[in-house]
Amino acid sequence: MKPVKKITLVVLLLMAFFSQGTAQRYIDYLQTAKYELSKENYPAAIENLNLYIKTQPVIYEGYYLRAIAKYELHDYAGSEEDNNKAIELYPFKSDMFSLRAVTRNMLYDYMGALDDFAKAIALDSTDVQVYANRAIAYLSLHQFDSAIADCEVAERMNYSHPNMYMVKGESHIGLGDYKNAIIDFTKALNKGGGNTRAYTQRATAWYNLDEKDSAALDFERALQLDSTDISILLQRADLESKDSMYTEALADLNKVLQIAPGCASAYYNRAILKSNTTDYDGAIADYNSLLNIKPNYVLAYYNMASLYWQKGETKTALANYDKAIEILPDFVGAYNYRSQVKKELGDIKGSMNDYNKAKKIEQVKFTESDSMRNIDKMRLIQLMRLDDDNGLVADFKEKIQDNFDDLEIQPIFSITTGQTPGKHVRLYTLTSKTMFLLTNQPDTVDVTKVQQKIEQLSVSIARNPRDANAYLNRAVLYSSIQLYNNAFADYDRTIDLEPANSMAYFSRANTRTKVLALLRASDGDNAAQLNNLLQGDTKQPTYLTHTYQMVDDDYTKTIQLDSAFSYAWYNRANTKYMMNDFLGAVNDYTKALQYNASLSEAYYNKGLMLIRLRNNDEASINLSKAGEAGILEAYEIMKRYCYK
């Protein structure tokens, strides 16, 4: 028995040694992440926190710190998800509820934010920042008295940040208390130096007190600080329009659109202005420009319907009311006016149906509880937002909404010749236990070595002309040096010999994708050269027979032969994208992730498809996972499209 005890002791000592080393690595990951956070290197922090969480999945701190990093990268959905996990593991830390509250505020979940702020205060009523941040949520909900009360609590705790005075001042404006608003905006200016928004908001308060000279002076001070700040011009135009100073308001809105051609607010306000001056065609043109930027903005359709009706174009008015109701099915005003339009068109039954529908919706809303009214209010606030109301010109130069020119998908995966950097190479094992190395990065091809391998395979094929794998390997090599005609011949021969060879269909599809990419890039300029690559010396331009449908067919055959081949699902999704089948692409990326949850490129590309389908909430969730896995472009895309 003694030897057993001795061996057991040695094993225990080794286990202790390795456990100590492993624990040290966990600590290193966490400490490195904290260091990167302190240096505002958030992607590096996430990378280290991923490693920490992988080894310590039941410790809240990793999730909480990663939530902070994601928040700073504008990945609000991802931040909330990590905070949820942190709170689930340790629901006793005020800071986590506070961070989640701020995150929910950014996601327009104001009631969820208020609930979290209350929990944060219950855990630590001395955290002044919680009161200051909750005031912002109250302001967003137009609960001005509550916003002011929280600001006053923060003031009593000696908090004097200029943003707090801005929130308090804007809340006073919401209550019509312009004198106190001026006091708070002046405090904000004294605390924070030159602040264009403080001058602009104080100008608004002066204007409402009929102190036009003081208002004009503050607007000029703001423009002197930043002549390209469109929020100043938008605010001044709004006041000028209310004061029937249409010429001045129009001039300011025109300036805004010169600075920021994608400013939805400017188009909307200019359309209202043109409507007030009976320039109905000009107003309709501006609403259409707005819809190019924000396609489902319900008020654009609703207001255009009224304009078309006034112009006597009743059927077009009806179509616009239809669209408004499609976007907002409980839009009472749209039902009432559509009822009148239908009556005018002789549709008496339809008119009565709309009239009754409007009355029914009003009755339901009248009997709603306060909480339901709040939910409805938040939904309408979000729906009616024009997200650029207070944006800076830089934001608009960077993002022309719904153009999608910068949404470039991650490439397809192909068999590699083995010369791609290791971190980009993935291993895939077929059901036959045959292994392949795949990459979606360009190979660094040594043409001489590739040709030598081709010669070796040619000798092998001469000895055994029925060796399907030899043809497949040679086809991949031919494709890597752009001898596409030879590659296709070998793919076809492989399939003739082994009709169930999934990698032959997969690789043939990949090569066809390369050919089609060359065609798209050349636009016909290099057609003759490409034809030579494909067909040797023949003059017939058979390269034109390659289509994305053929690529799709090959990937489909691959999937039929190997349904768990995640990279085939992923590649077919890319093909569907090229065929403008965005929904089909989303479904295929989802399938790829079902079989390979670590395929970060699928999360990224799926996010881009969802943006094109205008499902930004789901897009942000997928892009968050891609960013977390190291595709850092995901954070910039989220910032630009998901959280404007």
Protein Blocks (a to p, Z undefined) as FASTA:
>chain_A
ZZmmmmmmmmmmmmmmmmmmmmmmmmmmmmmmmmmmmnopaklmmmmmmmmmmmmmmbfk
lmmmmmmmmmmnopaklmmmmmmmmmmmoccbfklmmmmmmmmmmnopaklmmmmmmmmm
mmomklmklmmmmmmmmmmnopaklmmmmmmmmmmnopabfklmmmmmmmmmmnopaklm
mmmmmmmmmmnopafklmmmmmmmmmmnopaklmmmmmmmmmmmomklmklmmmmmmmmm
mnopaklmmmmmmmmmmmmmmlmklmmmmmmmmmmnopaklmmmmmmmmmmmmmmlmklm
mmmmmmmmmnopamlmmmmmmmmmmmmmmlmklmmmmmmmmmmnopaklmmmmmmmmmmm
mmmmmmpcfklmmmmmmmmmmmmpcfklmacfklmmmpcghklmmmccdddddddehiac
fklpccdddfkopacdddfbdcdddfklmmmmmmmmmmmmmmmmmlmklmmmmmmmmmmn
opaklmmmmmmmmmmmmmmlmklmmmmmmmmmmmmmmmmmnnommmmmmmmmmnomafbf
fklmpcfklmmmmmmmmmmmmmmlmklmmmmmmmmmmnopaklmmmmmmmmmmmomklmk
lmmmmmmmmmmnopaklmmmmmmmmmmnopaklmmmmmmmmmZZ
